[in-house]
């Protein structure tokens, strides 16, 4: 092989692997910092139930389809520490859908990206990670499947490959089985197919029908599993239980975004207005005026880019920040600018905007911050795309642009490192998290937290060992402990937060009664909320009559009252214990 050929292959290898190397670097530097027992592990707990053969919506209560539980059975099957594995996979998913959305925006695959484009995507990956508590999560899965579906659809349409189009629609349909809020992706895919088939109405109809059938395959397979278990009615009740809450949460987040729309956002809006004017002037007026218009346009692009960067940096990539919503608004304005400038409707930008909107359809995280980096990338790319900067005083614009992109990447990397090190989800800000949780259980290897979380997990581990039983539940919100400790939760829900119960409290109480009749169980109740363990620690011992903590008032007591076993206390937990047959009950 010649030197030139070797260099070409080396360049291909770098372009193909740098996102994975970036994810690895992020994981090694900040991926193991912090742990919250509340919502981390929900998907893995569902995956554990799937591997045990439990039926969705019959044995498991969920306000979403359990597609993510099926996908993340891999987390449990891999011979690696569970918590670290789920986080690394989550980071890989974020990098993957960021790259996919960037491929749409650039209209070219990763192997053809320039250095500047690679730096832009790397920065977008870090922004999409922001301070979200990365783990297996249904929204992340939905974003990956939807983005992959749109890219496959673009490729299939461009190359006239019907099988690729079918695959795209299957991926978009699979996103609904992960989380029903991604259903608009299927509608957009079908619209894309219909518009591509014009003006042949008959051909378009056949393609749309075929797309509907392909998109329905994942949902049909999931429904057949539920139907075989006799839980179709329960599935309908559970999946339709939270719509009003979603609308209320989105309204609240939009109000916060409106309050946060400060001078930066308005400066970006002014810059876009200037761009509309200068673009039209530079295209339609005589030569003496055009250079001045181009200079004004260049200044407006610089202002717009600076505003986007400052919106992101000044937000410190806050978990529930309104910065993502502001970027969503800027994408809409960019689409309007390009249309007013005579470039037509930017369908790819609108698709990216739609992906961000679908990410917002949540009652717990109704912001588009998981695609905030992708939204920022679209704004910046569209601002500079197609302009010949070499004619405006910058003969070495590529070098200058690359240097600027590298500086922005370094700044954002510093923000991500600092915020994910000192502003960890549900941990005291600024506290060093140095306690190795791997000393408590091997599945926590590589994860560090503080003494409060360590004490909480150690108490839970000790209680399970002190009161052995075939079935163990830790209530209300300790989802990760079941798969990590190898426990079987006999109740049909792993996160008894109000919305997650999906109007199925009666089913939970019926399950508790059944467990009480069968015996051989340990049900532990928190007296100190898990979400506050990192802040205030946990008591070493509580009396058996200590009040229990529960999200839904009265539900915890109702569950406990249906369990006829021995009332016990263990560390900061109280509980009910019924030993296996032939085993004496230990002293409480």
N, C-alpha and C positions, 0 to 999 in steps of 0.2 A: 504494500500500500504506500502511495506517495505521501509526502509531508502534507501536501494540500488536502488529500483525502482524509488523512488522520485528523487534521484540524477541523475538517467539516464534520466528521463523526463526533469529535469531542464537543463541538458546539451544539450538535443535536442532543448529545447526552446531557449537557448542562441545561439546555432549554427544557428538556423533558423531566429533569429531576429537581430543579431548584425549588419548586413549590413544596415538595416533600422535605427537602433539606430545611427550608424555612419553618415548616411545621415542627420538625424535630427540634430545631433550635428554640422555638417558642415553648415547646413542651418541656424541654430540659431546663430552661431558665425559669419559667413561672407556672408550668402545668401542674406541678404537685403541691402548690401552695394553697392551704385552706381546705376545709371540708365542712359542709353543713348537712346534718342528718335529715333535714326536712324533705326537700324535693329531689335531691340527688339520689339516683338509684331507682326512680319510679319505673323507668323503661326496663331496667334489668330485672326488677321484681316481676314485671309482666312477662318478660322473656322466660324467667324461671318457671312461671306458671304454665306457659305454652309448652315448655319442654316436659312438664309433668303431665301434659295431656288435658289441661283444663280448657273449657269452652268459653270463648269470649262472650261477655255480657250475660252468661249464665253463672259460671264459676268466678268470673272477674267482672266487677262493676267498673265501667269506664265511660266518660262522656265523649270519648273519641274512639274511632276504630282502633284496634290493637295492631295495626300494621307495623308500627315501630317495634313492638315486642317481638314480632316474627323476625324482623330484620336484625335485631340486636341479640338474637340467640347466639350469634358469633362471639359477642362479648364474653359470654359464659363458657363457651366451648374452647376458646383459646387458652392454652396453658400458661397464662400470664396473670399478674395481679389485676383483679377485676376493676378497681376504681381507676387506676392509672390507664388501663387498657381502654376503658370507656371514654376517658378524656382525650386520649390520643386519637381514637377513632373520630370523636366529635370534631377535633381540630382539623383532621384530614377532610372531613365532610365540608367544613366551612371553606377551606382552601379550594376544594373541588368545585363547589357551586360558585365561588368567586371567579375562578378561572373560566368556568362555563359562561357566566354572564359577561365576562370580559371578551370572550371569543365572539359573542353576539355583537357587543358594542364595537369591536374592532373589525368585525366581518372577516376574521382570519383565525386560524388555529394557533395554539401556543408555540408550535415549532417555527412559526413565521413572525413572531413578535419581535419588534426592535428592542434595544436595551431600555429605551425610555418606557415603552409599553410594559416590559417586564417589571420595571421599578414601580410603575403605576399600579399594576396588579398586586405586587408584593405589599404595597402600602394599603391597598383596598382589603387584602386579607387581614392585616393587622387591625384595621378599623372595624371590619366585620366581627372579629373576635372580641374587640373592646373589653369590657369588664363583665361580660356574660359568664355565669358559672358553667363553663364548658363541661358537658357530659352528654351521654346519649339523650336526645330530646326530639320529640315529635316534630317541632317546627323546623329544626335543622334538617331532619330527614325529608320533610316536605319540600323545603327549599332546594335540596339536592335533586330530588326526583323531578320537580317542576323545571329547574334550570336544565337538567339533562334532557328532558322532554322537548323543551324549546330548541335546544341546540340540534338534537336529532331531527326535529321537524324542519329546521332551516337547511340542514344538510340534505335531507330527503327531498325537499322541494327543489333545491338548487340542482341536484343531480338526477332528479326524476326517478328516485328509487322508492317504489311503493312500500317495500318491506321495511325500509328505514322509517318511513312515515308511520307505518303501523306500530313499529317499536316505540316511536315517539308518543303516540297516543296511549299505548300501554303504560309508559312511564308516567304520563300525566294522570291517567286513571289510578295508578298505584299511589300517587301523592294523596288522593282523596282517602284511600284506605289507611293512610298514616294520620291524616287530620282533615276533616271534612271541609275546613275553610279553604283548602286548595282546589275546590271544585271550579272556581272561575278559570283556572288554568286549562281545563278541558274545553270550556266554552271558547276561550281565546284560540286554542288549537284548532277547533272546528271552524271558527271564523277565518283563520289563516288559510285553511284548506279550501274553504268556499271561495275566498277572494282570489286564491291562486288559480282556481279552475275557471274563472270567467274567460270568455263569455259563454262557454258551453254549459248550459244549465243542466242538461242530462248528465254530463260527466261530473259536474260539481256535486250533484245530488248523490251519485253513486259513491264518490269519494268521501262525502260527509257521512253517509250511512256506514261506510266501512270504518271511518274514524270513530263513530259512536260505538260500534261493535268492539273495536280494539280497546277503547278506553274503558268499556264496561267489563272487560275480562277480569281484572284484579278484584273489583267490587263484587262481581258475580261469584268468584271463587270464595271470597271471604263470607259472603252471605250464605253460601251453601254450607260452609262449616257451622255457622251460627244456626241455620235452619235444621241441620242434622242434630244439633243439640237441643232443639226445641226452644230457642231463645230469641226468635225473631221479634216478638212483641216487646220483650225487654230491651233489645237493641234499639228499637225505634224510640222508646221512652228515654233511654239513656243518651242517645245521640242528639235528641232534640231538647235537652234539658237546660241548655245554657245560652240560648241566642240573645235574650234580652240583656244579660250581663255583659256580653261582648259589645253590644252597641253602646251601653252606658260607659264602659271602660274606654272605648275609642273616643267617645265624645269628651271624656275627661282629659285624655292625652292630647287631643286637638286643642282644647282650651289652654293647656300648659304650653303647647307649641306657639299659640298665638301670643301668650305672655312673654315668650322667649325670643320672639321675632324682633330683635333689636337693630341697631344701626348696621350691623354686618349684613343681615339679611336684606335690608333696604338698599344698602350699597350694591349688593349683587343684583337686585332688581333694576336699579338705575343703570348699572353696567349693561344689563340685557337690553334695556331700552335704547341705549347708545349703540349697541351692536346692531339692532334692527335698522336704525337710521343710517349708520355708516356703511353697512353692507349694501343697502339699497342705493346709497349715493355713489359708492365706489363702482357699482355695476352700471349705472345709468348716466353719469355726468361726464363732462369732458375731462381730458387728461390733466389739466392744471389743478383741478379740484380733487381728483381721485387720490393722490398721495397723502393729502391732509386727512382725507376720510380714512385711509388705511392706518395712518398713525393714531387717529382717535379710536379706531377699532382695536388696534393693538393695546392701547391703554385700557380700554374697557375689558379686554380679555384678561389682562394682568389683574385688574381690580376684581373681576369675577373669580379668578383662580385663587387670589389671596383671600377673598371672603370665604370660599369653600374651605380652604386650609385652616383659617382662623376659627370657623364654626366648629370644626372637628377638634382642633388643639385646645381651644378655650373650654370646651365641654369636658376635657379630661376623660373623654370616652365614658361618661357616666352611664351606669347600668340602665336607669330609667329616664335618661336624658331626652329632651325634646330635640336634640341636634339632628337625629335621623329624620324626624318629621319635617324639619326645615329643609333638609336636603331633598326630601320627597317633593316639597313644593318647588324647589329650584329646578328639578328635572321637568316638572310640568311647565315651568316658565321657559326652559330651554326649548322644549317642544314647540311652544307658541312662537318663540323667537325664530326658530328655523323655518316654521311655516310662513311667518310674516316676511321673512327674507327671501321667500320664493323657492325654498328647498323641498317643499312638500311636507307631509306628515311623517315624522320620525317614528316608524312603527317599533323599532328595536328599543328606543328610549321608553316608549309607552309600555312595552313588555316588561322592561326592568322596573318601571314604576308600578306595574300591576303586581309583580313579584313582591315588591316592598309592601304594597297594600295588603296582599294575602298574608304576609308575615304579621301584620297588625291585627288580624282577626283572632284575638286572644283575650281572655279575661284576666290573664296574669301578666302579660307583657305586650300591651297593645301599642307598640312602637315598631318602626321598621329598622331599628338599629342593627339587627342581624344582617341586613343588607345595606347599611349606611355607607360602607366603603364602596360598594358597587354603584350606589346612587351618586356618590361624589365623583367616581371615575367617569360616569356618563357625562356629568356636567362639564368636567375639565376636558375630556376628550372632545366633546361636541364644540366646546369653545374654540379649540385650536385646530380641529380637523379641517383639512382642505385649504388652509391659508398658506400662502407662500411668504414666509417670514424673511427669507433671504433678500427679498426686495425692500425690506424695511429696516435697513441699517445693521442687520445681524448676519454677517457672512458665515459665522460659525454657530449658527443657532442650534444645531444638533448637540454640540458640546455643551453649550450653555443650558439647553433644556435638560440634558442628561444630568448635569451637575445639580440643577435645581431639583429634579426628581429625586436624586440621591440624598440631598439634604432633607427634603420633606420626609423621605422614608426613614432616615436616621432619627429625625425629631419624633415622628409617630412611634417608632420602635421604643424610644426612650419613654414616651408617655405610657405605652402599653406595659412596659416593664415596671415602671414606678407604680402605676395604678393597680396592677395585678399582684404586686408585692406588698403594698402598704394600704390598699383600699380593697380588701378581699371581701367577697360576698358573705354577709352575715358574720363578720369578724370585726373587732374593734379596729378603727382606723389607726394606722401607724404602728401597731403592735407587731413585734417579730414573732413569726410562727415557726417554731423550731422543734416542736415535739414530734417525734417520728411515730406515726400511727401504725406503721408496720410492726411495731413491737406488740400491738394488741391482736392483730390478725394479719395473716399473710396477704390477704386480698387488699389491704391498705398499704402495702409496701410502696415506698416512694412518695407518700403523701404526708405532709407536715401540717400541723395546726397548733393550737395553743393548749394550755393545761386544762382549760374548761372542757373543750371538746374531747380531749384524751380521757379525762375522768368520766365523762358521760359514756363514751364507747366502752371503756373498761368495765364500768358498772354493768352495762348491758351484757357484755360478754360473761362476766362473773355470774350474773343472775341466770343466764341460760345454762351455764354449767352446774350451778348449785341446785336448780330445779329442772332436771332433765325431763323432757317430754317429746313425743313424736311431732306435735304441732305447737308452734310458738307464734304469738302475735305481739308486737310492740307498738302500742298505740299512743297518739294518733298518726304520727308521720315519721317513720323510720324505715323507709322503703329499702335503702341499700343494705340494711342489716340482714334481711332475709337471704338474699343471694350470697352476701359476703360470709355470713356465719353458717350457711347451709341449712336454713330453717324453712319449714313449711308453714305458711300463714293460713290458718283454717278459715279466716274471714275473707269475704270476697272483695276487699279493697285494701290497697297498700298506702293510701294517702288520704286520710279522712278529713280533708279540707272541704268546706261547704260545697263548692262547685264540683269537686271531684266525686261527690256522692251521687250525683246525677239522679236526684229524686228517688233514691232506692234505699232509704234508711230502713224500711220495713224488711227488705231482703237481708240487710245486715243483721238485724235483730233475730230474724228467723235462723240465720246461720249460727248466731251465738247460741240460740236454744238447742240447735242440733249438736253443736260441739259440747254443750253442757251435758246432754244425754249420753254422748258417746264416751266422754272422759278422755284421759291421756292428753292433757293440754296445759299450756302455760300462757296466760294473757297478762302482759305487763302494761301499766298505764303510767304516763309521765305525770309527775307532780311539778316538775320544772320544765317549761317549754323547751324543746330541742333547739328552737331558733334563738334562744337567749343563753344557751349553755356557754357559748364562746365569750359572752359579755359578763355574766355574773357567776359562772361556774355552776356546780350542782352540789347539794348537801350530801354529806357522807351517809346519812341515815334519816329516814322519815318514819313517823308512826303509821300503823296500818290504816288509820282513819284519816290520813292526810288527804286534802281535797285534790282530785285529779284535774289535769289540764286537758281540755278538749276544745276544738274549734266550734263545734255545734253544741250549744248549751244543752245539757241533759243526756246527750247520746252516749257519752262515756259511762255514766251511771246506769243507763238502761242496759248497756252491754254487760256491765259487771253484775247487775242484778239477775241476769239470765244465766249466769254461770254458777253452779252450786258447789264448786270446789272450795278449797281452803283459802281464806283471805291471807295474803302474805305481804311482807315488805322486804325490799332488797335494795340497798343503796338509796337512790333518790326515786325509785319506782315503788309503786304498790301494785298488787296483782291478785289473780286468782289462779290456783294450781290444783291440777288433778293428775296424780302420778300414773305412770304406766301400770298395767296389771301386775301384781306381785311385788311392787316396789313400795316401800314405806315412804310416807311423806316426811321430808326433812323439816326440822323445826324452823318456823318463820322468824 
